[in-house]
Amino acid sequence: MIKDNLKNVKELIKDTCKKSNRDKNTVTLLNVSKTYPLSDIMECYDMGERDFGENYVQELTDKIENGPKDIRWHMIGHLQTNKIKYIIDKIYLIHSVDSLHLAEAINKEAEKKNINKINILIEVNIASESTKFGNDENETIKLIKDASVLPHINIKGLMTSAPFTLNPEDNRIYFKNMRLLLEKINNMNIPNVKLTELSMGMSGDYLVAIEEGATIVRVGTAIFGERYYPNKK
Ligand SMILES: *Cc1c(COP(=O)(O)O)cnc(C)c1O
């Protein structure tokens, strides 16, 4: 089941890249494995997948401890500063940096642990939804300028979660605006800032996101099936 789903998702990504004249190697499939057991992760791993995304620190550290050592773990959930220390030396990319306070705390912890650079993305609330984390476009630019001087942080790009919708075309404008924002920031020539990653698109809209320039798509339910939250919301 998971294997078939994964095959299908990979095939659709390949077709969409072809259709939009993109090299398929420029799109990373991030398997979002939150709430699923390690055995489900291993099904994808056995098919060659190495990028996995998690939202909760405790679950993430459990899986890191028990899973294969060559997995690239991505933190995609809201991160509290007091939990940074549990993941900072084990994480490949933190997608969800939404404040200078958090960026500074990551920088400080990296220094403490003698880590040269931590790769991060800045979370953008591209549709200005009141329920979402992340900043609007102007706040994002300011945050990037402020965070760019932190010596132990490498800002690799932008991340967003588009609104929930049944029609992925509704989100095309937001994905396009993300790409324009990334280009705008790169054209500002801020020292130390060269954004290359756009983390956007989830199970319902990842193909449209690829058409608009996503370099990382975060896909959970389309691979692993519906999620159940026994004690989480
Ligand atoms: C859960 C989650 C996803 C995956 O969502 P699906 O709709 O299951 O593909 C992607 N990004 C973030 C930030 C998430 O929390």
Boltz pocket constraint, residues with backbone or C-beta under 6 A from the ligand:
constraints:
  - pocket:
      binder: B
      contacts: [[A, 32], [A, 34], [A, 55], [A, 76], [A, 77], [A, 161], [A, 201], [A, 202], [A, 203], [A, 204], [A, 218], [A, 219], [A, 220], [A, 221], [A, 222]]
      max_distance: 6.0
